Each structure stands twice: as structure tokens, then as C-alpha cells.
Amino acid sequence: MVKTMTLHLDASADKVLHIPLPPDIPKGPLQVVVVIAPAQPVTLTPDMAGRWQAYFPTDFDIDNALREIRHEWEKEWTEEEL
């Protein structure tokens, strides 16, 4: 099994790196590759609110459309149970 993990750790004063492993890693010998690089600042993705509006008519009500879709799905699920 090969597993890639990206961890954000703080270097301790004693310069010992402690790496917590996921529970699915089996006990026994492992090959570990370490790349040491300065931490990049966390960049947040641009706010997605309102981005959909450019693709729909100006009078489009997305909340209402989602309610209608949900209603149709619920109707299908109820009919399947009968």
C-alpha cells in the first residue's frame, strides 16, 4: 500500500519530528519520504456566493429551484416505497 499524506507540523526545539500515522497503516517496516519546505500561507478559495448568477436569468430564484428539485426527488422516493 502506498499512501501520500500532507501534514502541517511545527518543528520542535529538539528538532525531532513526530508523525502520527493513520490507523490503517499496518505494523512493520515502512519507507517514509520526507520533504522539508517552508509552510505556505493558507489561501482561501474565492467566495463562491453569487458566482452562479452569471449563468442564469436575472429573475432566477435558485432557492426555489432547489426546493422544487427536492420535492420531485421526495415524490419519487415516496412512490418507490409503495
C-alpha positions in Angstrom: 0.0 0.0 0.0 1.3 3.5 -0.9 -0.3 6.4 0.9 0.5 10.0 0.4 -0.1 12.4 3.4 0.4 16.1 3.7 0.9 17.2 7.2 1.4 20.6 8.7 3.7 20.3 11.7 5.6 22.6 13.9 9.3 22.0 14.3 10.1 21.4 18.0 13.2 22.8 19.8 14.8 19.4 19.9 14.3 19.0 16.1 12.5 15.7 16.4 9.6 15.1 14.1 6.7 13.1 15.3 4.4 11.9 12.6 1.0 10.4 13.6 0.1 7.6 11.2 -3.5 6.8 10.2 -5.0 3.7 11.8 -5.0 1.7 8.5 -1.2 1.7 8.3 0.0 -1.9 9.2 2.6 -2.5 11.9 6.0 -3.2 10.5 8.7 -1.7 8.3 7.8 1.4 6.3 9.6 3.5 3.7 9.0 7.2 4.6 10.0 10.1 2.2 10.3 13.5 3.9 10.3 16.8 2.0 11.2 19.7 4.2 9.8 23.0 2.9 8.7 26.3 4.5 4.9 26.3 5.2 2.9 28.2 2.6 0.3 30.6 4.0 -3.2 29.3 3.9 -5.0 30.7 0.9 -8.8 30.6 0.9 -10.7 30.0 -2.2 -12.6 32.9 -3.6 -16.1 33.3 -2.2 -18.5 31.2 -4.3 -21.6 33.1 -3.2 -23.3 34.7 -6.2 -21.0 33.1 -8.8 -23.9 31.1 -10.3 -25.9 34.2 -11.1 -23.9 35.0 -14.2 -25.2 31.7 -15.8 -28.9 32.2 -15.1 -31.5 34.8 -15.9 -31.6 37.7 -13.5 -35.0 36.7 -12.2 -33.9 33.1 -11.4 -34.5 32.0 -7.8 -32.1 29.3 -7.0 -33.5 28.6 -3.6 -37.0 28.0 -5.2 -35.4 25.8 -7.9 -33.7 23.6 -5.3 -36.9 23.3 -3.3 -38.7 22.1 -6.4 -35.9 19.6 -7.2 -36.0 18.3 -3.7 -39.8 18.0 -3.8 -39.6 16.0 -7.1 -37.0 13.6 -5.5 -39.1 13.2 -2.4 -42.1 12.4 -4.5 -40.0 9.7 -6.4 -38.8 8.2 -3.2 -42.3 8.0 -1.7 -43.7 6.4 -4.9 -40.8 3.8 -4.8 -41.7 2.8 -1.3 -45.4 2.0 -2.2 
